[in-house]
Amino acid sequence: MCQPPLLKFSTEIEYREYFRRTYVERGPITTYDGIEVRFYNNQFDHAFYMSSIRGGGKTAFDRTRAERMDWIRWGLANDSLEVYRRVMHDGTVRRVILEPTGPYVIVCQLLPTAPMKAVFITAYVVTDPDTVGLIRSNPRWCRGSQKKNRR
């Protein structure tokens, strides 16, 4: 299954509106293994902005990320991609989907009270060569791993 074509809009406002219509208003997207992923308007800035300086706040709209917005739905539905389970320092569980040829990453966070529901966090093209190795250092996602709270 090939990635969808890149979105080519003229302005950030058009990308923002597309995200709202396509992801926020349509309701959750169900992954190939039954997890409902919800999207919220406030996630646009986190997902489609980047820091202009390392460690700084996200201040610059990133067209490269926004052009791949349709890859999010594609990646959530694609059972041939690499999927990893990342436990954060506070115990929350994240599902990290890796399309290795881009490489491209989609991150969702499982709801602790509803393990078959998640919230979209971000998606991006990997630019740091060490990032793919760090992602792969996490355990592979397997059916049922969303129900465990610890490694």
C-alpha positions as a printed Julia matrix, in Angstrom:
151×3 Matrix{Float64}:
   0.0    0.0    0.0
   1.67   3.22  -1.16
   1.5    6.49   0.71
  -1.12   8.98  -0.44
   0.09  11.91  -2.55
   1.39  15.02  -0.81
  -1.12  17.77  -0.02
  -0.3   20.99  -1.83
  -2.1   23.98  -0.32
  -0.98  27.59  -0.58
  -1.39  28.63   3.04
  -1.12  27.31   6.57
  -4.78  28.21   7.06
  -5.77  25.75   4.31
  -3.79  22.95   5.99
  -5.32  23.82   9.36
  -8.83  23.74   7.89
  -8.14  20.45   6.12
  -6.96  18.9    9.42
 -10.13  20.11  11.16
 -12.47  18.78   8.44
 -10.63  15.52   7.76
  -9.58  14.43  11.23
 -11.32  16.4   13.98
 -14.87  16.61  12.61
 -15.11  13.12  11.11
 -14.69  11.37  14.43
 -12.17   8.72  15.37
 -10.12   6.67  12.93
  -9.93   2.99  13.81
  -6.54   1.35  13.42
  -6.17  -1.99  11.64
  -6.28  -3.7   15.06
  -9.32  -1.88  16.46
  -7.97   1.1   18.42
 -10.03   4.28  17.99
  -7.77   7.32  17.52
  -9.28  10.75  18.16
  -8.01  14.09  16.87
  -8.39  17.56  18.38
  -7.89  21.03  16.9
  -5.17  21.96  19.4
  -2.96  19.12  18.14
  -2.41  20.85  14.82
   0.25  23.15  16.26
   2.15  20.3   17.92
   1.99  18.06  14.88
   2.65  20.57  12.1
   5.0   23.05  13.7
   8.64  22.61  14.57
  11.11  24.39  16.77
  13.31  26.9   15.01
  15.98  26.19  17.66
  16.72  22.85  19.33
  14.92  22.59  22.66
  12.81  25.68  21.99
   9.05  25.93  21.61
   7.41  25.05  18.32
   7.37  28.32  16.45
   7.58  27.59  12.72
   4.93  26.0   10.51
   6.44  22.92   8.86
   5.09  22.43   5.34
   6.94  19.1    5.02
   4.89  17.69   7.91
   1.63  19.25   6.72
   2.0   17.94   3.15
   2.0   14.41   4.59
  -1.18  14.9    6.62
  -3.03  12.2    4.65
  -0.27   9.76   5.6
  -1.65   9.73   9.15
  -4.89   7.96   8.19
  -2.94   5.7    5.83
  -0.43   4.77   8.55
  -3.05   4.04  11.19
  -4.82   1.63   8.82
  -1.68  -0.03   7.45
  -0.85  -3.35   9.1
   2.45  -3.71   7.22
   4.27  -0.86   9.02
   6.49  -1.24  12.07
   4.62  -0.5   15.31
   6.27  -0.01  18.69
   5.1    0.38  22.28
   6.67   3.27  24.17
   6.05   3.72  27.89
   6.57   7.32  28.97
   8.12   8.32  32.31
   4.64   8.89  33.78
   3.48   5.39  32.75
   1.35   6.44  29.78
   1.59   4.19  26.76
   2.28   5.49  23.27
   1.89   3.65  20.01
   4.65   4.65  17.59
   4.14   3.74  13.94
   7.23   3.78  11.74
   7.22   3.82   7.96
  10.94   3.04   7.55
  11.65   4.16   3.99
  10.77   7.84   4.62
  11.27   7.44   7.42
   7.94   8.72   8.72
   6.52   8.43  12.26
   2.99   8.64  13.69
   2.53   8.83  17.47
  -0.68   8.21  19.43
  -1.22   8.0   23.17
  -3.48   5.34  24.66
  -6.08   6.46  27.17
  -5.33   4.79  30.53
  -9.03   4.33  31.3
  -9.95   3.01  27.84
  -7.15   0.91  26.32
  -8.84   0.61  22.93
  -8.95   4.41  22.55
  -6.11   6.78  21.8
  -5.35  10.41  21.04
  -3.21  11.51  18.12
  -0.04  13.25  19.32
   2.12  13.99  16.27
   3.48  12.79  12.92
   6.72  13.76  11.22
   9.46  12.89   8.76
  12.51  11.7   10.67
  15.51  13.98  10.05
  17.85  12.75  12.81
  19.42   9.41  11.8
  19.51   8.24  15.44
  15.73   8.55  15.84
  14.88   5.36  13.94
  17.23   3.38  16.2
  15.68   4.91  19.31
  12.19   4.03  18.08
  13.27   0.47  17.31
  14.76   0.1   20.8
  11.19  -0.05  22.14
   9.29  -3.35  22.19
   7.19  -4.22  19.17
   3.5   -3.56  19.5
   1.45  -6.7   19.83
  -2.27  -7.18  20.21
  -3.15  -6.64  23.86
  -0.06  -4.54  24.69
  -2.26  -1.47  25.03
  -3.82  -3.03  28.14
  -0.57  -3.15  30.12
   0.54  -0.03  31.96
   4.18  -0.99  32.5
   6.99  -2.41  30.37
